[in-house]
C-alpha cells in the first residue's frame, strides 16, 4: 500500500469516527432542555453580477413573512433538542410542499454560547424562478400540433401558482 493510499484510508477512518462521535454526542444531549432563541432566514441564490462586475447579494424572498412565521412556529414551541430537530424537519417539509423553493438548508446552531439551553436556527432558502415557459411540437399521422405553457409562481408572495396551457 502506498503512502497516499494509507493517508486516504486514515482520512476515511477519521471521518467515520467523527460521524460516530457526533452521533453519540447528539444521543447524549437530545433530551436536554433547549429553546430556540432566534430563527435567521437567509435568502440564497445564484450569484448576480452588477454593472461594475461586483457580486450582488441575493434578492429578498418573495414569500410573505407571515407564511414563514406560521410554518416555523412549531420550532419555537419545541423544548428539547430532539423536539427542535423534529419540528424543524416538519417545517422544512411543509415549506417544500409549497413548491416555491428550489433548495432549503436548515442548521441548528449552539448560539449564544453563554446559554447552554438555547439554540439558534439558520434557514437558507433559495426560491424558484418566478416564471417558467415550455413548449413542444407533435406529429401523428401527418397531423401537426404545437403546444405551449407558461407558469407563474409566487407572484403575490402567498405560494400561489398560475398556469396557462394551450
NORURGI-V255328 format. One line per field, one symbol per residue. psi: psi as a letter, one per 40 degrees, with the letter a starting at -180 (. if undefined). burial: + if it has 9 or more other ideal C-beta (glycine too) atoms within 8 Angstrom, else -. A space follows every 50 residues. Layout:
psi = ???
burial = ???
This chain:
psi = hiddddddddddddddddddddddddddedeihhihdihhhhhiiihhhi deeihiiiiiidhidddddddeddddeieiddddddddddddddddeefe hdhhhihhifiidegefiiihhhhhhiiidihiiiiiiihfeiiihiiih hhifdeeffihhihh.
burial = -----+--+----------------+---+---++++-+---+++--+-- -------+--+-+---++--++-+++-+-++-++++++-+++-+++-+++ +--+-+-+---------+++++++++++------------------++++ ++++----+-+-----
